[in-house]
């Protein structure tokens, strides 16, 4: 697997975009196939878009934890989830656990 450094987002910090804003609500870890998987749950609002408005709860999967918080800047070394079957299983788990409507991967 190709390892990556994932920088932890700040919980509750509103991040603006051209069509609205989003923020992360909490960090979570689940055990999947005997490995710890780091993810975040967030809330996005499209309220300044020219083509309508809406909102959703989403999950961002950082990956399988290799070395947690290895640097002073709050980063964790992860192995990204690349297998399509694993991604689908993880999506199902997170949608059930967090009530999110979409799952994205780092």
Buried (B, 14 or more C-beta within 10 A) or exposed (E): EEEBBBEBBEEEEEEEEEBBBBBBBEBBEBEBEEEBBBBBBBBBBBEEEEEEEEEEBBBBBBBBBBEBEEEEEEBBBBBBBEEEEBBEBBBEBBBEEBEBEEBEBB
